[in-house]
């Protein structure tokens, strides 16, 4: 049993949770909780740690009986956990490797992309990944200045969708968008200048939606890459919707049309 | 100028930010930032505080020239602010007083209610209020164990919609729901047992949507009050959507049908 917070493995977990740089150097990230640990692709799990009290529940022991794991003293587990009330189980998982091509979906499905520019809130990003899976997006494209997909709060908010939705981070959003347009993907941007309501276009064809930063929306350069501006009708004095909320309406409109 | 954090007024602001009990005893809450301060109903503003450096921008001085306010030293302002990087302006605002009747909307509009049971995340609640205004809800009903609508994080997430969407907190959700049904409001619950997809019913008639707690969903008792269960289709392995995301889809489906 690991009983000291200065144990090398514990220090490693803390580093991985805190620093995106360490995560990318080692291409490993940390997931917490039973759901996130049990849904991780088995072959990608590098290590698993459980707290002493976690093992006091028979159901827990049963769940992890086929895994190899190390036991950690409760007070030490608290120091490696990113949550206030840890469930007592975490795992180190290898990062998946997707190509841009993987975002376009299987052959029987038309591409349906969510494209994010500089989203800053990790919870927002995680919620968009979760909702994206529910709506049936084929992939998520992000620029470099979007918050890290492996941020502990992002991971938690995905509720496991992180393992199932292909995503890709691009160095040049503009170039990648041109590439997608070359592949016949029609790009929409929710924009104040949009004339058509978001539920008017035909989304049965390959499509992608540009969603901008929470505070500032899309940059002009990125908005200019869109084939069409669309508009989400808003009553009252509302000037804009939260980025994840806007993304939800667009992604689920595609789902509604394709159902 | 106020230069000490132990000033009585400063202590008062901190108490109001921290304690719901103090807010309700005095029926006053704290709003921060230019947008939230300038959109507050003028007659309800009890006090306004600005930081020294806030006044160094001519545009700021211009914006608040018709208000009476007290200047606060920057380091003291930091202690009364709930944000990491304060904008340098906050106000104490009187709570509005709504009745259940106020939630049913003006005569030309059919009631469209969002009904929340034990929502715990203040940001989620604020987002729902903001999205609710955008979608055109006539009011929001909450039970007692929903997080306080005047929590600083809720207020911030509403982006001003707090001032414009009528809301009501009930001691007995069950009794209030029966009352609403008596007024001809049809209640829908998004539920795993739902057979019809959420976009099938006719929402031009008076309607309300029951949304449950983030982790546990609706209690059985509350779900039993619904006239009909509906279902949000989900692809992949998604078991549920975030409460604010589910509420968005339902509220905006009403908006789509009524447009």
Interface residues (C-beta under 8 A of the other chain):
Chain A: X39 X123 X127 X130 X131 X133 X134 X135 X136 X157 X159 X160 X161 X164 X165 X197 X199 X232 X233 X234 X235 X236 X237 X238 X239 X240 X241 X242 X244 X245 X248 X249 X252 X255 X256 X259
Chain B: X39 X123 X127 X130 X131 X133 X134 X135 X136 X157 X159 X160 X161 X164 X165 X197 X199 X232 X233 X234 X235 X236 X237 X238 X239 X240 X241 X242 X244 X245 X248 X249 X252 X255 X256 X259
